[in-house]
């Protein structure tokens, strides 16, 4: 019989699972507290639970506890990038960033990605599989333990398209913000999407107060199609309608993520067109100087051009900020560290063979 993933179970589901085994009602709360508050790394640490019960759980349940394969720390800003090994041998990246307002963790939602955005390292080898709720949660838990610091903000902007792993993402979000767990405020959680319109609309009806960030990267369909294959499926008009619907249902304004690629989408005309899209939605624009990857020939916009682009937005009444570059010296772009490590392991295997 295949083991069940106990750490992916919300409290109510866990209670039902243990009740079916004849366990007392309080046992589920004890276990949930060990997993999601005390951040136990295995059943053996749950010292107030009967030993026989823990042994039975070890036989029947799978317990997710990610192991850090590699940790890189930026000498410029203290950002830490973690490469975690999963139980099936796959690797996934997470990033810890220290800000004045608190510590933020960027988590991955998939192993690889199938969206094909041309400036992103995450998608170069395609999608391997979705992450479970526990594998997403434990990126936050493991980093909390390894850094010894509390996490106050979580962004789902690492490897993968979160809305392409919708059901697991939703469970993750509810458990992350559950008062019985870490209880991170929903307003301190951001989910990024390249623009899966049906899922954006579905998310609007889930009763969450998270921030939705749309990876726009181009203000016209033509520009987006050059950078993001998903633009061939959903036009900007459909995207803006979905953004308006999300704002209407949740009261949470959309953030536009806009990676500036030198000579591609960073002209004054691009800024004017972007302003026209953002203004009706009262959207904030997050400008991101693209993080170059060796597999592509895209270059980062010059600093003066980035600043000029921001000023153009401001003149048009749009709140635009330039994302503080973090982790450039530690393979900061999504998927870079994982890909570099996989290539190294592949080369080792071929040399040994």
C-alpha positions in Angstrom: 0.0 0.0 0.0 1.3 3.4 -1.0 2.1 5.7 1.9 0.0 8.8 2.3 1.6 12.3 2.4 0.8 13.3 5.9 2.4 16.8 5.8 0.2 17.8 2.9 -2.9 17.2 4.9 -4.8 20.2 6.3 -5.8 19.8 9.9 -9.4 18.7 9.2 -8.2 16.0 6.8 -5.5 14.9 9.3 -8.1 14.7 12.0 -10.3 12.5 9.9 -7.4 10.2 9.0 -6.4 9.7 12.6 -10.0 9.3 13.8 -10.5 6.5 11.3 -7.6 4.8 13.1 -9.3 5.1 16.4 -7.1 7.9 17.7 -8.4 10.5 20.2 -9.5 13.9 18.8 -6.6 15.9 20.3 -4.0 13.7 18.6 -4.4 15.4 15.2 -3.8 18.9 16.7 -0.7 17.6 18.5 0.7 16.2 15.3 -0.2 19.3 13.2 1.6 21.5 15.8 4.7 19.4 15.6 4.7 19.5 11.8 3.7 23.1 11.1 4.6 25.1 14.2 7.5 23.3 15.8 8.7 22.3 12.4 9.7 18.7 13.4 11.9 16.9 10.8 10.4 13.5 11.4 8.1 11.5 13.7 11.0 10.7 16.0 11.0 14.4 17.3 7.3 14.2 18.4 8.2 13.3 21.9 4.8 13.8 23.5 3.2 11.2 21.2 3.3 7.5 22.1 6.2 5.6 20.6 4.0 2.8 19.2 1.8 5.4 17.5 4.9 7.2 16.0 6.2 3.8 14.7 2.8 3.1 13.0 2.8 6.5 11.4 6.3 5.9 10.1 5.1 2.7 8.4 1.9 4.3 6.9 2.7 7.9 6.1 5.3 9.7 4.0 6.9 12.6 5.9 8.4 15.4 3.8 11.6 16.9 5.1 13.7 18.6 2.5 17.5 18.4 2.7 19.7 21.3 1.7 22.1 20.0 -1.1 23.7 23.4 -1.5 23.5 26.9 0.1 24.9 30.0 -1.6 25.2 33.3 0.2 25.6 36.6 -1.5 28.5 38.7 -0.3 26.8 41.9 -1.5 23.4 41.7 0.2 23.2 38.5 2.4 20.7 36.8 0.1 20.8 33.0 0.5 19.9 30.6 -2.2 19.0 27.0 -1.3 19.1 24.0 -3.5 16.9 21.3 -1.9 16.9 17.6 -2.7 13.6 15.9 -3.0 12.9 12.3 -2.1 12.8 11.2 -5.7 16.2 12.8 -6.5 14.9 15.9 -8.1 16.2 19.4 -7.1 14.3 22.6 -6.3 15.4 26.1 -5.5 14.3 28.6 -2.9 15.7 32.0 -1.9 15.8 33.8 1.5 16.0 37.6 1.3 16.4 40.0 4.2 14.5 43.3 4.1 13.9 46.1 6.6 10.3 45.0 6.8 11.1 41.4 7.5 12.5 38.2 6.0 11.0 36.9 2.7 11.2 33.5 1.2 10.7 32.8 -2.5 9.5 29.3 -3.1 9.2 27.1 -6.2 5.9 25.4 -7.1 7.2 22.9 -9.7 10.3 21.0 -10.7 11.0 22.7 -14.0 8.4 24.6 -16.0 6.5 24.2 -19.2 5.6 27.9 -19.9 8.7 28.5 -22.1 9.4 32.2 -21.2 12.5 32.9 -23.3 14.6 34.7 -20.6 14.0 32.2 -17.8 16.4 29.3 -16.9 13.6 27.4 -15.1 11.9 26.4 -18.4 14.9 25.3 -20.4 14.4 21.6 -19.6 10.6 21.7 -19.4 8.3 20.5 -16.7 9.3 17.4 -14.6 6.5 17.4 -12.1 4.4 19.4 -9.7 5.4 20.0 -6.1 3.2 18.7 -3.3 1.8 21.1 -0.7 4.3 19.7 1.8 7.2 20.2 -0.6 6.2 23.9 -1.0 5.6 24.4 2.7 8.9 22.7 3.7 10.9 25.1 1.7 9.7 27.8 4.1 10.1 25.5 7.1 13.6 24.3 6.2 14.8 27.8 5.6 13.4 29.0 8.9 15.3 26.3 10.7 18.6 26.8 8.7 18.6 30.5 9.1 17.2 30.6 12.7 15.0 33.5 11.7 11.3 34.0 11.3 9.8 34.3 7.9 7.2 37.0 7.5 6.7 37.2 3.8 6.4 34.4 1.2 6.4 34.8 -2.6 5.6 32.0 -5.0 7.9 33.2 -7.7 10.5 30.5 -7.9 10.7 27.7 -10.5 7.4 26.8 -12.1 4.1 28.4 -12.9 2.1 28.3 -9.6 -1.3 28.3 -11.3 -0.3 25.3 -13.4 -0.2 23.4 -10.1 -3.5 24.9 -8.9 -4.9 22.4 -6.4 -1.6 21.9 -4.6 -0.9 25.6 -4.6 -4.3 26.3 -3.0 -3.7 23.7 -0.3 -0.3 25.2 0.3 -1.7 28.8 0.6 -4.4 27.7 3.1 -2.0 25.7 5.3 0.7 28.4 5.2 -1.8 31.0 6.4 -3.8 28.7 8.8 -3.9 29.9 12.4 -2.9 26.4 13.5 0.3 26.6 11.5 2.8 29.4 10.9 -0.1 31.7 10.4 1.6 34.0 7.9 -0.8 36.8 7.0 -2.4 36.3 3.6 -1.6 39.9 2.8 2.1 39.0 3.1 1.8 36.3 0.5 2.3 36.9 -3.3 1.6 34.5 -6.1 3.1 35.1 -9.5 1.6 33.9 -12.8 2.5 34.3 -16.4 -1.2 34.7 -17.2 -3.3 31.6 -17.0 -6.6 33.4 -17.4 -9.1 30.6 -16.3 -7.0 29.9 -13.1 -6.8 33.7 -12.4 -10.5 34.0 -12.5 -10.9 30.8 -10.4 -8.4 32.1 -7.8 -10.5 35.3 -7.5 -13.3 33.3 -6.0 -11.3 31.4 -3.4 -11.8 34.0 -0.6 -8.1 34.7 -0.2 -6.4 38.1 0.4 -3.1 37.3 -1.2 -1.4 39.6 -3.8 -1.5 38.3 -7.4 1.5 39.3 -9.5 1.1 39.1 -13.3 4.3 38.6 -15.2 3.5 40.9 -18.1 6.9 41.7 -19.6 5.4 43.3 -22.7 2.6 45.9 -23.2 1.5 44.6 -26.6 0.5 41.1 -27.8 3.3 41.2 -30.3 6.0 41.9 -27.7 4.6 39.4 -25.2 4.6 36.7 -27.9 8.3 37.2 -28.5 9.1 36.7 -24.8 6.3 34.4 -23.5 4.6 31.6 -25.5 1.5 31.8 -23.2 0.7 35.0 -25.0 -0.3 32.9 -28.0 -3.1 31.5 -25.9 -4.3 34.5 -24.0 -4.4 38.0 -25.5 -3.6 41.1 -23.3 -7.3 42.1 -23.5 -8.3 38.8 -21.9 -5.5 39.2 -19.3 -6.7 42.7 -18.3 -10.3 41.5 -18.0 -9.1 38.8 -15.7 -7.1 41.3 -13.6 -10.1 43.5 -13.3 -12.2 40.6 -12.2 -9.6 39.6 -9.6 -9.5 43.2 -8.2 -13.3 43.4 -8.2 -13.8 40.2 -6.3 -10.9 40.5 -3.8 -10.2 44.2 -3.5 -6.6 43.4 -3.9 -4.9 45.3 -6.7 -2.7 43.4 -9.2 1.0 43.9 -9.4 2.5 43.9 -12.8 6.0 42.2 -13.0 7.9 43.7 -16.0 11.4 42.3 -16.8 13.3 45.0 -18.8 15.2 43.4 -21.7 17.6 45.8 -23.4 16.4 46.9 -26.8 13.3 44.7 -26.6 10.7 46.1 -24.3 12.3 49.1 -22.6 11.5 52.1 -24.9 9.5 55.2 -23.9 6.7 53.9 -26.1 6.7 50.6 -24.1 6.4 52.7 -20.9 3.5 54.6 -22.3 1.7 51.5 -23.4 2.3 49.8 -20.0 1.0 52.9 -18.3 -2.3 52.7 -20.3 -2.7 49.1 -19.1 -1.9 49.7 -15.5 -3.9 52.9 -15.0 -7.5 51.5 -15.1 -6.5 48.8 -12.6 -4.6 51.1 -10.2 -1.8 48.5 -10.6 1.7 48.8 -9.1 4.5 48.0 -11.6 7.5 46.1 -10.4 10.4 46.8 -12.9 13.0 43.9 -13.0 16.3 44.4 -14.8 16.4 41.0 -16.5 18.9 38.5 -15.0 20.9 37.3 -18.0 21.3 33.5 -18.6 24.1 32.0 -20.7 21.6 30.0 -22.8 20.0 33.2 -24.2 21.4 36.3 -25.8 19.1 38.8 -24.0 20.8 41.6 -22.2 19.8 43.8 -19.2 18.7 47.3 -19.9 21.2 49.9 -19.0 20.7 51.6 -15.6 19.9 54.9 -17.2 17.3 53.3 -19.4 15.7 51.6 -16.4 15.5 54.8 -14.5 14.1 56.7 -17.5 11.5 54.0 -17.9 10.5 54.3 -14.3 10.2 58.1 -14.6 8.0 57.7 -17.7 5.7 55.6 -15.7 5.6 58.1 -12.8 4.8 61.0 -15.2 1.9 58.9 -16.4 0.6 58.5 -12.8 1.8 54.9 -12.4 3.6 53.7 -9.2 6.6 51.9 -10.5 9.5 50.6 -8.5 12.8 49.1 -9.6 13.3 45.7 -7.9 16.4 45.7 -5.8 18.8 43.3 -7.4 19.5 40.5 -5.0 21.7 37.4 -5.4 23.3 38.3 -8.7 26.5 36.8 -7.5 24.8 33.5 -6.5 23.0 32.4 -9.7 20.1 34.6 -8.7 17.8 34.0 -11.6 15.1 31.3 -11.2 16.5 27.9 -12.2 20.1 28.9 -12.7 21.5 27.0 -9.7 19.4 23.9 -10.3 20.4 23.8 -13.9 24.1 24.4 -13.2 24.1 21.6 -10.5 22.3 19.2 -12.9 24.8 19.8 -15.6 27.6 19.2 -13.2 26.1 15.9 -12.0 25.5 14.8 -15.6 29.1 15.6 -16.6 30.3 13.6 -13.5 28.2 10.6 -14.6 29.4 10.7 -18.1 33.0 10.9 -17.0 32.6 8.1 -14.6 30.8 6.0 -17.2 
